[in-house]
């Protein structure tokens, strides 16, 4: 048999890539050494560098939390619709759990005979009472119409209350100004001393050029850091006492521009198409010079008032123009004209005429919030409830428009619901009917006509999955499946920590025993397999972190078991290598290639049987077994790489070195 045709340089290159993979995945799996090196690099360079922060996602049994199991009453639901109904309930529970801020919740539906159950695992949630309350409520489906009520007028008494309250708060702000001007006074301390929700402090940032704070910016101009501005500002939400915290020099540029717009841009009124606008700005680009720019701008620019302003924008700083305009003008040299610049207003030619450095003040404020009319008489809710609810909805299903092929959701109400829906649509032509599930709007279609017969459609630019999800959510509210809590468990964090430590120790002991066995029995190839196993562990850990895979005790067990599967492939190859080396005519390199070739089918079939078992366990079991199956499957796939690619590459490298002369290291008798 011929020796492998791969050159030594090719093998070295592949070995280099394997080493790089080990370094990268090792840093992801165990980031402390890499972060220490990054810290050292920061000390030398003075540049802040990102850290590696990829924690493992721990499951309920490791992190602690709450486990709840519900049994659903599906006796009133046709058997063919039960799975979809349970999926709808699962979707509602998932949204409720997400509203609780739970990271990586695990919510699954299972069937055991005629019983349907919903399993909820909330890692990190300790308040089991709150979890039960939030999850166990029946889904609420509501139909609401637009509220046409207007903001109520204040009574004379309410107007007096508004004026008197704000007068008192203005006096309070005046008193704060006096206190703030005393030596050593601090705005935050004054607000804290007031001990009321109507007095707050905030940082406005650098105010020059910010139109929201024009009055404060005007008063702050020229003031030094630490200055309390000498008046109370009457702003829209509050009476404000302001302090200059910092002063910096900001670059401002002076420029003029020519604007050529196109049809559809609001406020311009251009009749040009976008293509024609482009042609015109290109013609003007050929004509303009710094000397004639103002005259051409007055004649050709479509900016409102350009004939008088001649396109002059004066001085402006960062943040006062749109990004595309600023990105073009700030780097330009004074006296130059830009290339064509496109913004949401049209095409521009920009003539930069100057630049300067202008002081800008960073301002913090103490604000005494005003009482508003909305505080006294809150505005009406945007939607008002109707008598139509989920109990009137018979079905919601995904259908397709036969003409356009677009998916939509078809609704069908019962007899009472049909009458209510007809009445609602008759009174709300060209208005929205908002559909709420659990208090959240899931759809707000506009009524185009009176709908009779209890059938309606919700149409839009849905994808199939979006329409299916909407139908499921409606169905979950329309067919509220009663759920009964049948089991609950709280797992403490101490148990999780102990379990992690014990699992890690078991993994390390297992790895060490396998390593000793492989080196003793298979010598140098055994040592190579241990190195490949280290690469396998690093890559697996990196995959678990980046996917991420939620690790449970069963998942860790699956990973530890996959270590044995990973090394089993090497054992098959090494045993075959022993047999090939019995033929004295074969070189070590040829025997190695033949061993890998002949063992491949057994390795492949062995891994496939494990993957098939993992697939069955994952699709037809509960969450604990699923975690075991997932980590075992990932480990099995990665072990194919380490057993076939990495081990083979390292051994190919070694048989081309002087080590190959020591045949006993390679299992020669």
C-alpha positions as CSV (number, residue, x, y, z in Angstrom):
1,X,0.0,0.0,0.0
2,X,1.2,3.5,-0.8
3,X,2.1,6.0,1.9
4,X,-0.1,9.0,2.5
5,X,0.4,11.5,-0.3
6,X,0.2,14.4,2.1
7,X,3.4,16.5,2.3
8,X,5.1,17.3,5.5
9,X,4.3,21.0,5.0
10,X,0.6,20.2,4.7
11,X,0.7,18.1,7.8
12,X,2.5,20.8,9.7
13,X,-0.1,23.4,8.5
14,X,-3.0,21.2,9.7
15,X,-1.2,20.6,13.0
16,X,-0.8,24.4,13.4
17,X,-4.6,24.9,12.8
18,X,-5.3,22.2,15.5
19,X,-3.0,24.0,17.9
20,X,-4.7,27.3,17.2
21,X,-8.1,25.7,17.7
22,X,-6.9,24.3,21.1
23,X,-5.7,27.7,22.2
24,X,-8.9,29.5,21.2
25,X,-11.4,27.0,22.6
26,X,-9.3,26.5,25.7
27,X,-9.4,30.2,26.3
28,X,-13.2,30.1,25.9
29,X,-13.6,27.1,28.1
30,X,-11.2,28.4,30.9
31,X,-10.8,32.1,30.3
32,X,-8.8,33.1,33.5
33,X,-5.3,32.6,32.0
34,X,-6.3,34.4,28.8
35,X,-7.9,37.3,30.7
36,X,-4.7,37.6,32.7
37,X,-2.7,37.9,29.5
38,X,-5.1,40.5,28.2
39,X,-4.7,42.5,31.4
40,X,-0.9,42.4,31.0
41,X,-1.3,43.6,27.4
42,X,-3.5,46.5,28.7
43,X,-0.8,47.5,31.2
44,X,1.8,47.6,28.4
45,X,-0.2,49.3,25.7
46,X,-2.6,51.5,27.7
47,X,-5.5,50.3,25.5
48,X,-8.6,48.8,27.0
49,X,-9.2,45.4,25.6
50,X,-12.3,43.2,25.8
51,X,-12.3,40.3,28.2
52,X,-13.5,36.8,27.5
53,X,-16.8,36.4,29.3
54,X,-18.7,33.2,28.4
55,X,-20.2,31.6,31.4
56,X,-21.8,28.2,31.3
57,X,-25.6,28.2,31.3
58,X,-26.6,26.1,34.3
59,X,-29.9,24.3,34.6
60,X,-32.3,24.1,37.4
61,X,-30.6,21.3,39.3
62,X,-27.2,23.1,39.3
63,X,-28.2,26.8,39.7
64,X,-31.2,26.2,41.9
65,X,-34.7,27.5,41.3
66,X,-38.3,26.3,40.9
67,X,-39.8,23.3,39.1
68,X,-43.5,23.1,38.4
69,X,-45.6,20.4,36.7
70,X,-49.1,21.0,35.5
71,X,-51.7,18.6,34.2
72,X,-54.0,20.0,31.5
73,X,-57.7,19.1,31.3
74,X,-58.2,18.3,27.6
75,X,-61.4,16.4,28.0
76,X,-63.5,19.0,26.1
77,X,-61.0,19.4,23.2
78,X,-61.2,17.0,20.2
79,X,-58.3,14.6,20.2
80,X,-56.8,15.9,16.9
81,X,-56.6,19.5,18.4
82,X,-55.1,18.6,21.8
83,X,-51.4,19.0,20.9
84,X,-52.0,22.3,19.2
85,X,-54.0,23.5,22.2
86,X,-51.2,22.5,24.6
87,X,-48.7,24.3,22.3
88,X,-50.8,27.4,22.7
89,X,-50.8,27.1,26.5
90,X,-47.1,26.5,26.5
91,X,-46.7,29.7,24.4
92,X,-48.7,31.7,26.9
93,X,-46.7,30.4,29.8
94,X,-43.5,31.1,28.0
95,X,-44.5,34.8,27.5
96,X,-45.5,35.0,31.2
97,X,-42.2,33.5,32.3
98,X,-40.3,35.9,30.0
99,X,-42.1,38.8,31.6
100,X,-40.7,37.6,35.0
101,X,-37.2,38.1,33.6
102,X,-36.2,34.5,33.9
103,X,-33.1,33.5,31.9
104,X,-33.2,30.3,29.9
105,X,-36.6,28.9,31.1
106,X,-37.4,25.4,30.1
107,X,-41.1,24.8,29.2
108,X,-42.2,21.5,27.7
109,X,-45.4,19.6,27.0
110,X,-45.5,15.9,27.4
111,X,-48.0,13.2,26.9
112,X,-48.3,10.1,29.1
113,X,-51.2,7.9,27.9
114,X,-54.3,10.2,27.9
115,X,-52.7,12.7,30.3
116,X,-51.1,15.9,28.9
117,X,-48.7,17.8,31.1
118,X,-46.7,21.1,31.0
119,X,-43.3,21.0,32.8
120,X,-41.9,24.4,33.7
121,X,-38.3,24.8,35.0
122,X,-37.3,28.3,36.2
123,X,-33.6,28.3,37.0
124,X,-32.7,31.0,39.6
125,X,-36.4,31.6,40.7
126,X,-36.7,31.2,44.4
127,X,-40.2,32.7,45.0
128,X,-42.3,29.6,44.2
129,X,-45.5,31.4,45.2
130,X,-45.0,34.2,42.7
131,X,-44.1,31.7,40.0
132,X,-47.3,29.7,40.6
133,X,-49.4,32.8,40.6
134,X,-47.9,34.2,37.3
135,X,-48.0,30.9,35.5
136,X,-51.2,29.2,36.7
137,X,-53.7,31.9,35.7
138,X,-55.9,31.1,32.7
139,X,-55.0,32.9,29.5
140,X,-57.2,36.0,29.0
141,X,-58.3,36.9,25.5
142,X,-60.0,40.3,25.0
143,X,-61.3,42.3,22.0
144,X,-61.1,46.1,22.5
145,X,-62.1,49.0,20.3
146,X,-60.5,52.4,19.9
147,X,-61.4,54.9,22.6
148,X,-62.9,58.0,20.9
149,X,-63.1,60.0,24.2
150,X,-61.1,63.2,24.4
151,X,-59.0,64.6,27.2
152,X,-61.4,65.9,29.8
153,X,-61.4,69.6,30.6
154,X,-60.2,70.6,34.0
155,X,-62.8,72.1,36.4
156,X,-62.1,75.5,37.9
157,X,-61.2,73.9,41.1
158,X,-58.7,71.6,39.3
159,X,-57.2,74.5,37.4
160,X,-56.7,76.4,40.7
161,X,-55.1,73.3,42.2
162,X,-52.7,73.1,39.2
163,X,-51.7,76.7,39.5
164,X,-51.3,76.8,43.3
165,X,-49.2,73.5,43.3
166,X,-46.9,74.7,40.6
167,X,-46.5,78.1,42.3
168,X,-45.4,76.3,45.5
169,X,-43.0,74.1,43.5
170,X,-41.5,77.2,41.8
171,X,-40.8,78.6,45.3
172,X,-39.2,75.4,46.3
173,X,-36.9,75.5,43.2
174,X,-36.0,79.1,44.1
175,X,-35.1,78.0,47.6
176,X,-32.9,75.2,46.1
177,X,-31.2,77.8,44.0
178,X,-30.2,79.8,47.1
179,X,-28.9,76.7,48.8
180,X,-27.0,75.5,45.8
181,X,-25.1,78.7,45.5
182,X,-23.7,78.3,49.0
183,X,-20.0,77.0,49.2
184,X,-19.8,73.2,49.2
185,X,-23.4,72.6,48.3
186,X,-24.2,69.5,46.2
187,X,-27.3,69.1,44.0
188,X,-27.6,65.4,44.7
189,X,-27.4,65.9,48.4
190,X,-30.1,68.6,48.3
191,X,-32.4,66.3,46.3
192,X,-31.8,63.5,48.8
193,X,-32.5,65.8,51.7
194,X,-35.8,66.8,50.1
195,X,-36.9,63.2,50.3
196,X,-39.7,63.4,47.7
197,X,-40.4,61.9,44.3
198,X,-41.0,65.3,42.8
199,X,-37.4,66.4,43.3
200,X,-34.8,64.6,41.1
201,X,-31.3,65.1,39.7
202,X,-30.0,64.2,36.3
203,X,-27.1,64.8,34.0
204,X,-28.0,66.6,30.7
205,X,-24.6,66.0,29.1
206,X,-23.0,68.7,27.0
207,X,-25.7,71.2,26.2
208,X,-24.3,73.6,23.5
209,X,-26.0,72.9,20.2
210,X,-28.7,70.8,21.9
211,X,-32.1,72.4,21.0
212,X,-33.8,70.6,23.9
213,X,-31.8,72.7,26.4
214,X,-31.4,75.9,24.4
215,X,-32.2,78.2,27.4
216,X,-29.9,76.4,29.7
217,X,-27.1,76.3,27.0
218,X,-27.4,80.1,26.5
219,X,-27.0,80.8,30.2
220,X,-24.2,78.3,30.6
221,X,-22.2,79.7,27.6
222,X,-18.8,81.1,28.9
223,X,-19.3,79.7,32.5
224,X,-16.6,77.7,34.1
225,X,-16.8,74.3,35.8
226,X,-18.5,74.4,39.2
227,X,-20.7,77.4,38.4
228,X,-24.3,77.3,39.5
229,X,-26.4,79.1,36.9
230,X,-28.0,82.2,38.4
231,X,-31.7,81.5,37.7
232,X,-34.4,78.8,37.9
233,X,-35.3,77.6,34.4
234,X,-39.0,77.1,33.6
235,X,-38.7,73.9,31.4
236,X,-41.7,71.9,30.1
237,X,-41.5,69.1,32.7
238,X,-39.9,70.9,35.7
239,X,-38.4,73.9,37.4
240,X,-34.7,73.4,37.0
241,X,-31.6,74.5,39.0
242,X,-28.5,73.9,36.8
243,X,-24.8,73.5,37.5
244,X,-21.8,73.4,35.1
245,X,-19.8,70.3,35.8
246,X,-17.3,70.3,33.1
247,X,-16.1,72.4,30.1
248,X,-14.5,71.1,27.0
249,X,-13.6,72.6,23.6
250,X,-15.8,71.2,20.7
251,X,-15.2,71.6,17.1
252,X,-17.7,73.6,15.1
253,X,-17.8,74.0,11.3
254,X,-19.2,76.6,9.1
255,X,-20.8,75.5,5.8
256,X,-23.3,76.1,3.1
257,X,-25.0,73.5,0.9
258,X,-27.0,72.9,-2.2
259,X,-29.9,70.5,-1.8
260,X,-31.6,68.7,-4.7
261,X,-34.5,66.5,-3.5
262,X,-37.0,64.1,-5.2
263,X,-40.7,63.3,-5.1
264,X,-42.1,62.0,-1.8
265,X,-39.7,63.7,0.6
266,X,-41.9,65.7,3.1
267,X,-41.4,69.4,3.3
268,X,-39.5,69.9,0.0
269,X,-42.2,69.5,-2.7
270,X,-39.8,68.4,-5.4
271,X,-41.2,67.1,-8.7
272,X,-38.1,65.3,-9.7
273,X,-37.6,61.5,-9.6
274,X,-34.7,60.2,-7.7
275,X,-32.8,59.5,-10.9
276,X,-33.4,63.0,-12.3
277,X,-32.3,64.5,-9.0
278,X,-29.1,62.5,-9.2
279,X,-28.5,63.8,-12.7
280,X,-29.1,67.4,-11.7
281,X,-26.8,67.3,-8.7
282,X,-24.1,65.8,-10.9
283,X,-24.5,68.6,-13.4
284,X,-24.2,71.2,-10.6
285,X,-21.1,69.4,-9.2
286,X,-19.4,70.2,-12.5
287,X,-20.4,73.9,-12.3
288,X,-19.8,74.9,-8.7
289,X,-16.7,76.6,-7.3
290,X,-16.0,78.2,-4.0
291,X,-16.6,81.6,-5.7
292,X,-20.0,80.9,-7.3
293,X,-21.3,78.4,-4.7
294,X,-23.6,80.9,-2.9
295,X,-25.1,82.2,-6.2
296,X,-25.8,78.7,-7.5
297,X,-27.3,77.7,-4.1
298,X,-29.6,80.7,-4.2
299,X,-30.8,79.8,-7.7
300,X,-30.8,75.9,-7.7
301,X,-31.1,74.6,-4.1
302,X,-34.5,73.2,-3.2
303,X,-34.0,73.9,0.5
304,X,-36.9,76.2,1.7
305,X,-35.6,79.7,1.9
306,X,-32.5,79.0,-0.1
307,X,-33.0,82.0,-2.3
308,X,-32.4,84.3,0.7
309,X,-30.0,82.2,2.8
310,X,-28.0,81.1,-0.3
311,X,-27.6,77.7,1.5
312,X,-25.7,79.2,4.4
313,X,-26.0,76.9,7.5
314,X,-23.8,79.0,9.8
315,X,-21.7,77.3,12.5
316,X,-22.8,74.0,13.9
317,X,-21.4,71.2,16.0
318,X,-21.7,67.4,16.2
319,X,-25.2,66.2,16.7
320,X,-26.9,69.1,15.0
321,X,-27.1,67.6,11.5
322,X,-27.9,64.1,10.3
323,X,-25.0,61.6,10.5
324,X,-24.4,61.4,6.7
325,X,-24.0,65.1,6.4
326,X,-21.7,65.4,9.5
327,X,-19.6,62.5,8.4
328,X,-18.9,64.3,5.1
329,X,-18.4,67.9,6.3
330,X,-16.3,67.5,9.5
331,X,-13.3,65.9,7.9
332,X,-13.2,68.3,5.0
333,X,-10.7,71.1,4.6
334,X,-12.0,74.7,4.8
335,X,-12.6,76.2,1.4
336,X,-13.4,72.8,-0.3
337,X,-16.5,71.4,-1.8
338,X,-17.7,67.8,-1.1
339,X,-18.6,65.0,-3.3
340,X,-22.3,64.3,-3.6
341,X,-23.8,63.4,-0.2
342,X,-27.1,61.5,0.1
343,X,-29.3,62.0,3.2
344,X,-33.0,61.4,3.9
345,X,-33.6,65.0,2.6
346,X,-32.0,64.5,-0.8
347,X,-28.6,65.0,-2.5
348,X,-26.2,67.6,-1.1
349,X,-23.2,69.5,-2.3
350,X,-21.4,71.0,0.8
351,X,-19.1,74.0,0.8
352,X,-17.1,74.1,4.1
353,X,-16.2,77.7,4.7
354,X,-14.5,77.5,8.2
355,X,-14.1,75.8,11.5
356,X,-13.5,76.8,15.1
357,X,-13.2,75.4,18.6
358,X,-16.0,76.4,20.9
359,X,-16.3,75.8,24.7
360,X,-19.1,73.3,25.6
361,X,-20.5,72.9,29.0
362,X,-21.6,69.6,30.7
363,X,-24.5,70.4,32.9
364,X,-26.3,68.5,35.7
365,X,-29.6,69.7,37.1
366,X,-31.8,69.5,40.1
367,X,-35.4,69.4,38.9
368,X,-38.6,70.1,40.8
369,X,-41.3,68.3,38.7
370,X,-44.4,70.3,37.8
371,X,-47.9,69.0,38.4
372,X,-49.5,68.5,35.0
373,X,-53.1,68.3,33.8
374,X,-52.6,64.6,33.1
375,X,-51.7,64.1,36.7
376,X,-55.0,65.5,37.8
377,X,-57.2,64.1,35.0
378,X,-55.3,61.2,33.3
379,X,-55.9,60.9,29.5
380,X,-58.3,58.2,28.4
381,X,-57.0,54.7,27.6
382,X,-56.4,54.1,23.9
383,X,-58.7,51.1,23.8
384,X,-61.9,50.3,25.7
385,X,-63.1,46.8,26.5
386,X,-66.1,45.1,24.7
387,X,-68.2,42.2,25.8
388,X,-66.5,40.0,23.2
389,X,-63.9,37.8,24.9
390,X,-62.1,34.5,24.3
391,X,-65.1,32.5,25.5
392,X,-67.0,33.5,22.3
393,X,-64.3,32.4,19.9
394,X,-64.8,28.9,18.5
395,X,-61.7,28.6,16.5
396,X,-58.7,30.4,15.0
397,X,-56.8,28.7,12.2
398,X,-54.1,29.4,9.6
399,X,-55.4,29.7,6.0
400,X,-54.1,31.0,2.7
401,X,-55.5,33.5,0.3
402,X,-56.2,31.6,-2.9
403,X,-55.4,34.6,-5.1
404,X,-52.2,36.0,-3.5
405,X,-51.1,32.9,-1.6
406,X,-50.5,35.0,1.6
407,X,-51.3,33.4,4.9
408,X,-53.9,34.9,7.2
409,X,-55.8,33.9,10.4
410,X,-59.4,32.9,10.1
411,X,-61.6,33.5,13.1
412,X,-65.0,31.8,13.9
413,X,-67.2,32.9,16.8
414,X,-70.1,31.1,18.4
415,X,-73.7,32.4,18.0
416,X,-73.5,35.0,20.8
417,X,-70.0,36.1,19.7
418,X,-71.2,36.5,16.1
419,X,-73.8,38.9,17.2
420,X,-71.4,40.9,19.4
421,X,-68.8,41.0,16.6
422,X,-71.3,42.2,14.0
423,X,-72.3,45.0,16.4
424,X,-68.7,46.0,17.1
425,X,-67.7,46.1,13.5
426,X,-70.8,48.1,12.5
427,X,-69.9,50.8,15.1
428,X,-66.1,50.9,14.2
429,X,-65.8,51.1,10.5
430,X,-62.2,52.3,9.6
431,X,-61.1,51.9,13.2
432,X,-59.0,49.3,14.9
433,X,-60.2,46.4,16.9
434,X,-57.3,45.4,19.2
435,X,-56.9,41.8,20.2
436,X,-55.3,41.4,23.7
437,X,-53.9,38.2,25.1
438,X,-52.8,38.4,28.7
439,X,-53.1,42.2,28.6
440,X,-50.7,42.5,25.6
441,X,-51.8,43.5,22.1
442,X,-51.2,40.6,19.7
443,X,-53.0,42.1,16.7
444,X,-54.9,45.4,15.9
445,X,-56.6,45.0,12.5
446,X,-58.6,47.8,10.9
447,X,-62.3,47.2,10.3
448,X,-63.1,47.6,6.6
449,X,-66.8,46.6,6.6
450,X,-69.6,45.1,8.8
451,X,-68.8,41.5,9.4
452,X,-71.8,39.2,9.8
453,X,-72.1,35.4,10.3
454,X,-69.4,35.2,13.0
455,X,-66.5,34.7,10.6
456,X,-63.6,37.2,10.3
457,X,-60.0,37.3,9.0
458,X,-56.8,38.9,10.3
459,X,-54.7,39.8,7.3
460,X,-51.3,41.3,7.0
461,X,-47.8,40.6,5.7
462,X,-47.5,37.5,7.8
463,X,-45.0,34.8,7.3
464,X,-46.5,31.3,7.7
465,X,-44.8,30.9,11.1
466,X,-46.1,34.3,12.3
467,X,-49.7,33.5,11.2
468,X,-49.5,30.1,12.8
469,X,-48.2,31.6,16.1
470,X,-51.0,34.2,16.1
471,X,-53.6,31.5,15.5
472,X,-52.1,29.5,18.3
473,X,-52.2,32.4,20.7
474,X,-55.8,33.2,19.8
475,X,-56.7,29.5,20.2
476,X,-55.1,29.4,23.6
477,X,-57.2,32.2,24.7
478,X,-60.3,30.9,23.0
479,X,-59.9,27.4,24.4
480,X,-58.6,28.0,27.8
481,X,-57.2,24.6,28.8
482,X,-57.6,24.3,32.6
483,X,-54.3,23.5,34.1
484,X,-53.8,22.0,37.6
485,X,-50.6,22.1,39.5
486,X,-49.7,18.5,40.5
487,X,-46.1,18.8,41.5
488,X,-43.7,21.5,42.7
489,X,-40.1,21.6,43.8
490,X,-37.6,24.2,45.0
491,X,-33.9,23.4,44.4
492,X,-31.5,25.3,46.6
493,X,-28.3,26.8,45.3
494,X,-26.2,24.8,47.8
495,X,-27.3,21.5,46.2
496,X,-26.5,23.0,42.8
497,X,-23.0,24.1,43.8
498,X,-22.2,20.7,45.4
499,X,-23.5,18.9,42.4
500,X,-21.3,21.0,40.1
501,X,-18.2,20.4,42.2
502,X,-18.9,16.6,42.4
503,X,-19.6,16.4,38.7
504,X,-16.4,18.3,37.8
505,X,-14.4,16.0,40.1
506,X,-16.0,13.0,38.5
507,X,-15.1,14.3,35.1
508,X,-11.5,15.0,36.1
509,X,-11.0,11.6,37.7
510,X,-12.6,9.9,34.7
511,X,-10.3,11.8,32.3
512,X,-7.2,11.0,34.4
513,X,-8.0,7.3,34.5
514,X,-8.7,7.1,30.8
515,X,-5.4,9.0,30.1
516,X,-3.4,6.6,32.3
517,X,-5.0,3.6,30.6
518,X,-4.4,4.9,27.1
519,X,-0.7,5.7,27.8
520,X,0.1,2.4,29.6
521,X,-1.6,0.2,27.0
522,X,-1.0,2.1,23.7
523,X,2.2,4.0,24.5
524,X,2.9,7.0,22.2
525,X,-0.4,6.7,20.2
526,X,-2.1,6.6,23.6
527,X,-0.4,9.8,24.6
528,X,-1.5,11.3,21.3
529,X,-5.1,10.3,22.0
530,X,-4.9,12.0,25.4
531,X,-3.9,15.2,23.7
532,X,-6.7,14.8,21.2
533,X,-9.0,14.2,24.2
534,X,-7.8,17.5,25.7
535,X,-8.7,19.2,22.4
536,X,-12.1,17.4,22.5
537,X,-12.8,18.7,26.0
538,X,-11.9,22.3,25.1
539,X,-13.9,22.3,21.9
540,X,-16.9,20.7,23.6
541,X,-16.8,23.3,26.5
542,X,-16.6,26.1,24.0
543,X,-19.6,24.8,22.1
544,X,-21.6,24.4,25.3
545,X,-20.9,28.0,26.1
546,X,-21.5,29.6,22.7
547,X,-24.7,27.7,21.6
548,X,-25.5,27.9,24.6
549,X,-26.4,24.5,26.0
550,X,-28.2,24.5,29.4
551,X,-26.2,22.2,31.5
552,X,-27.9,19.9,34.0
553,X,-26.5,17.1,36.1
554,X,-27.8,14.7,33.4
555,X,-26.2,16.8,30.7
556,X,-22.8,16.7,32.5
557,X,-23.2,12.9,32.8
558,X,-23.8,12.7,29.0
559,X,-20.6,14.8,28.4
560,X,-18.6,12.5,30.7
561,X,-19.9,9.4,28.9
562,X,-19.0,11.0,25.6
563,X,-15.4,11.0,26.8
564,X,-15.4,7.3,26.7
565,X,-17.0,7.3,23.3
566,X,-14.3,9.7,22.1
567,X,-11.5,7.5,23.2
568,X,-13.2,4.3,22.0
569,X,-12.7,5.4,18.4
570,X,-8.9,5.6,19.1
571,X,-8.9,2.2,20.6
572,X,-10.4,0.7,17.5
573,X,-7.7,2.4,15.4
574,X,-4.8,1.4,17.6
575,X,-5.9,-2.2,17.8
576,X,-6.1,-2.3,14.1
577,X,-2.6,-0.7,14.0
578,X,-1.2,-3.6,16.0
579,X,-2.5,-6.0,13.5
580,X,-1.1,-4.0,10.5
581,X,2.3,-3.9,12.1
582,X,2.5,-7.7,12.3
583,X,3.2,-7.5,8.6
584,X,6.9,-6.8,8.6
585,X,6.9,-5.6,5.0
586,X,4.7,-2.6,5.8
587,X,6.3,0.7,6.9
588,X,5.0,2.4,10.0
589,X,3.4,5.2,7.9
590,X,1.6,2.7,5.6
591,X,0.4,0.7,8.6
592,X,-1.0,3.8,10.2
593,X,-2.9,4.8,7.1
594,X,-4.3,1.3,6.7
595,X,-5.3,1.2,10.3
596,X,-7.3,4.4,10.0
597,X,-8.9,3.3,6.7
598,X,-10.1,0.0,8.0
599,X,-11.3,1.2,11.4
600,X,-13.3,4.1,9.9
601,X,-16.4,2.0,9.1
602,X,-16.6,0.7,12.7
603,X,-16.0,4.1,14.1
604,X,-18.7,5.6,11.9
605,X,-21.3,3.0,12.6
606,X,-20.6,3.1,16.3
607,X,-21.1,6.8,16.4
608,X,-24.2,6.6,14.3
609,X,-25.9,4.2,16.7
610,X,-25.2,6.5,19.6
611,X,-26.6,9.5,17.6
612,X,-29.7,7.6,16.7
613,X,-30.2,6.7,20.4
614,X,-29.7,10.4,21.3
615,X,-32.3,11.5,18.8
616,X,-34.9,9.0,20.2
617,X,-34.1,10.1,23.7
618,X,-34.4,13.8,22.8
619,X,-37.6,13.7,20.9
620,X,-39.5,11.2,23.1
621,X,-38.5,12.0,26.7
622,X,-38.7,14.6,29.4
623,X,-36.3,17.6,30.0
624,X,-33.8,15.7,32.2
625,X,-33.2,13.0,29.7
626,X,-33.2,15.6,26.9
627,X,-30.2,17.4,28.5
628,X,-28.4,14.0,28.7
629,X,-29.2,13.2,25.1
630,X,-28.2,16.7,23.8
631,X,-24.7,16.8,25.5
632,X,-24.0,13.2,24.5
633,X,-24.9,13.9,20.9
634,X,-22.7,17.0,20.7
635,X,-19.9,15.1,22.3
636,X,-20.3,12.2,19.9
637,X,-20.2,14.5,16.9
638,X,-17.1,16.3,18.2
639,X,-15.4,13.0,19.1
640,X,-15.5,12.1,15.4
641,X,-13.4,15.1,14.7
642,X,-10.9,14.5,17.4
643,X,-10.6,10.8,16.8
644,X,-10.3,10.9,13.0
645,X,-8.8,14.4,12.2
646,X,-6.7,15.5,15.2
647,X,-5.3,12.1,16.2
648,X,-4.5,11.2,12.6
649,X,-2.8,14.5,12.0
650,X,-0.6,14.2,15.1
651,X,0.4,10.6,14.3
652,X,1.1,11.4,10.7
653,X,3.5,14.1,11.9
654,X,5.2,11.8,14.4
655,X,5.9,9.0,11.9
656,X,7.8,11.4,9.7
657,X,10.2,12.3,12.5
658,X,13.0,10.4,14.2
659,X,10.6,9.1,16.8
660,X,9.4,6.7,14.2
661,X,12.7,4.7,14.5
662,X,11.6,3.6,18.0
663,X,9.1,1.1,16.9
664,X,8.2,-0.1,20.4
665,X,6.6,3.4,21.0
666,X,4.2,2.7,18.1
667,X,3.1,-0.8,19.4
668,X,5.6,-2.8,17.4
669,X,6.4,-6.1,19.0
